Amino acid sequence: MNLGSLLGTSATELGLRFNLVGIFPSTTLVIFILTLIWSGAPGSEPQLSIVIETIKELETTESLFLIFIVIALSLIMQPLQLSLVRILEGYWGGSRLGIFLSQKGIDIQKQRRRKLDDCQRIPPLSNKEIDRVKMAIHAAKQLSKSYPSEDRLLPTAFGNVLRAAEGVPERQYGLDAVVLWPRLYPLLPDEMKRILADRRNQLDMAVRFCAVFLLAAIISTAFLFRYGFWLIIPVLNIVLAWLSYQAAISAAFAYGESIVASFDLHRFDLLKALHLPLPSNRDTEKENGKILSDFLRQGASEEGSTNFQYMHQ
């Protein structure tokens, strides 16, 4: 039995994901740390010539050991990927510090959301104010794609983009995406799964690099804080972490769009798989979707108010 079969995915898919999300970021971090150490820091001012000489003198055994470290680090980090995503979303725990930081982040996101909300409202305009209309339309699109309702805000832009996507199926079809997604995903065609996997890989890789560059900034600051000019290294790492975060937000938009598209195109496949009748109109669909979501989320009520008419073929 191979690792791919254990994880329920093909060797090709597993290898691609592990290389992109695991090996590549881990290699970057390990090489960066080794470069700092080989340069002579923190004991003396870094010298690139020492790094080059050290690399030239590496023996085969030492190179293999470094490869082993990279693979081991990647395997250790792999189970933590979901936690990294959750942290970037803004789920910071129930500690006093976590609650404090979360509330501050939500306040910032709330201000940004309200600014877009105000911008999308169009007062009576003259024909000369067409640019104002365009701005309002753009703000409305950004508001719907970037933010959930105000009572469901998270403290980060990344988290709010994903949560906004989660809310679309419920708003349109009454279907709770978080509850229904594990049931819908197995029914999706291979092409849709491929698109989802590709976009999820991009999201996870951006998140991993954001963490890698933040860690590199902290480590390089500890190594280089005594050498003024070299402090540009941690600054560059912070910039790269910010760029990775922006990439994660862009990837979250794409991944969220794919999730919404999956519900748009294949929600009736889910009803068929559950042997439930197809709705005749949107109002019925939304009402039935809410009932189904409530049932799958919390089970049947004691009063037995949840009842379904099954259709068996």
N, C-alpha and C positions, 0 to 999 in steps of 0.2 A: 504493500500500500504506500503510495507516494504522498507528499505534502499537499499536492493539488487536490487529490481525491478527499483528503481529510478536511480541507477547507471548502469543498464543494465548488471548485472552480478549475478551469483547465490550466495546464502548466504554462501555456503561453500567456494567458491573462494574469496568472499569479506572478510570472517572471516580469512582465511589463510593469505591473503595479509595484512590485517590490523594488525594481530598479529605479522607477521614477520617485516613489514616495519614501522608500527606505534607503537604498544604497546611495543615491545621488546626494541628498542632503547630509547624510552621515559622513560620506567621503569629504564633502566640503568642510564640515566642522573638524574632523580629525586632521586633515591637511593644514587647516588654519592654526589649530592648537600646536601641532608639531612644528610648523614654521616659526611660531612665536618662541617655542622652546629652543629650537635649533639656532635661532638668531642671536642667542645669548641673553635675552630678556628672562626674568627681570633683573638679573645680577649686573648686567651691563647694557649699554645702548645697543639696540638691534643692529646687526650687520648682515646684509643680504649675501655677501660673499661667503660667510660661514654656512648659511643655509645651503647654498649651491654645492659647497664642498662636502657637506654632510650627506646630501642626496647622492652625490657621485660615489661616496664610500659605502653606501648601503649594500649589504650582502643579500643573497637570495633568501636566506632564512629570515632575515629582518624584514624584508619586503613581504614575505608570506605572512609573517606575524602581524604586520600592519593591515594586510587584507583581512586577516581573521578578526582583528579588532573592529574594523569597519562593519563586517558582516554581523558580528556579535552585537554591536551597538544598534544596528538596523533592526535586528530581531528583538532586542530589548525595547526599542522605541515603538515597534509596530503596534503592540496592544495599547499603547498610550495615545495613539493617533486620535481616537474618539474624544479622549479627555482634552487634548490640545484644541480640537475643534470647539468643544463645549466652552473651554476657557475663552477662546476668541469670540464666541457668540455672546458671552457675558454671564454665564452661569458660574458664579464665584462663591457659592456655598452660603451657609447660614451663620458664619462667624460674624462678630461685630465689624471687623474690618471688611469682610466680603459684602455685608449688607450696606455699609457706609459707601464703599466704592461703587457698588451697584446702583445705589440711589443717586449718587452724583452723576454717574454715566447716563442714567435714565433722564435726569433733569436736562442734561446737555442734548440728548436725542430728542426730548420733548420740545425744546426750544427750536431745534432745526426743523422738526416736523411741523410745528405751528407756523414757522416762517413760510414753508412751502404751502401750507394750507391757506394762509392769507394771500399768497401770491396767485393761487389758482382761482380765487374768487374774482369774478369779472363784474365790475360795476357798469352802469350804462355808459357806453362809449360812443364817440363820434367815429366817422369813417377814417379819420386821420390817425386813430389810435390802434391800428391793426397790429403793431408790434407788441402792444400790451396783451392782446388776445393770444398771440403766439407764445409769449412768456407764460401766460396762465395755463395754456395747454401743456407746455413743457413741464411746468410745475406739477400739474395734475398727474402726468405720467410718472414723474419722479416720486411723487407722494405714494402712488399705488404700488410702485415696484420696490420702493426703498423702505417703506414703513408699514407696520400693521396698525390696527386701531390704537389709540393712545393708551388704553388700559392694558395693552399687551406688549408695550415697548420693552426692549432689552437695552442694556447700557452700552452696546457697541453697534456701529453701523453694519458690521458683518452679520451679527446676530439678527438684526432687524430685517435685512434683506431676505434671509432664509425664513424668518417668521412671517414676513409679508407673503412669500410664496406659499407657505403652509396654509394661510388663511383664504387663498383664492378658491380652492375646491369647496370649502364650507360656505363661502359667500355665494358661489354660483350654483352649487348642487346640493348643499346641505351636508356634504361629506367631510368629516374630520380627517384631514390628510395624515396626521400623526397616527391615528387609529387604523385607518384603512390602508395605508401604504404597504405594510408587511403582507397584506392579503392581495393587494393589486399587483405588486411587483412580480410574483411568480407567473402571473398570467400575461405579462408583456411579451411581445414578439422579440426575437433576438436582436433585430436592428435597433429597437428602442433601448434594450438593455445595453447594447454596445455604446450608444450615445450617452446614456446615463453613466456608464462606467468611465468613459473617457472624460466627461465633465467632472465626475467625482474625483478622479485621479488628479486633474488640474487643481481642483479645490484643495485636496489634501496636500499636494506638493507645495502649493503656495503657503498653506498654514505651517507646514513643517519648516520651510525656509524662513518664515517669519520668526519661528522659535529659535532656529539655528543662528540667525543673524543677531537676535537679541542676546542669546547666550554668548556669542562671539564678541559682542560689544562689551559685555560685563567682564569676560575673561581678559580681553585685550586691554581694558582699562586698568585691571589689576596688574597686568604685566608692564604697561607702558606709562603709567601715570607720572613717573619721574622724568620722562623724556619728552619735553614739550612738543617738538615737531611731530613725533610719532603718535600723538593723541589723535591725529587725523584718521588713524585706523579705526578706533572705536566709533568716531563720528561717521565714517563711511559705512560701518556696520549698522548703525542706527538708521541711516538713510536707506540702506538695502532692506532692513526690516520693515520700514515704512512702505517701500515699494512693493515688498512681498505682501504686506497687508492689503494694499490697494489691489494687487493681483488677486488676492483671496476674495475680496469684495466682488470684483468682476466675475470670477469663477462662480461665486455664489449666485449672482444674477443668472448666469447660464444654466447652472444646475437647477435652480428654482424654476426656470422656464421649462426645463425638461420634465420636471415633476408635474407641473401644471398641465403640460401637453399630454402626459401619460393619463391623467384623469380626463382630460377633454376627449381623448380618442378611445380610451379603453375602459371607462367606468361601467359601461353596459356589459362588458365581458365579466366584470366582477359580479354583477347582479345575476348573470347567467350561471356563473360558477357556484353561487350561493343558492341557486334555484329559486330566485325571487323574480316576480313579474317586472317587465319593463314599464316605466311610467308613460302615461299618455300625453303629459304636458309638463312644462317647467315647474309649475306650482306643486303638482303632485310629486315630481322628482325631488324637489327641495325638501318637501315635508317627509317623504319616505327616507331620504338621505339622512336627515336629522335623527329620525327614529332608529335607523340602522346604526348610525354612529354611536348614539347613546347606549344601544343594546350591546354593541361590541366593546364599548368602553367600560361599562359598569354592570352588564348582565341584565337579566329580566328583573323587573320590579316585583315585590311581593304581591302587589295587587294584580299582577298578571296583565297590566295594561299593554305590554308589548306583545303583539301577536302578528304573525306573518302568514300570508297566503302563499304556500310554496307551489312551484310549477316544476313537475318532474317529466322528463322526456324519455 
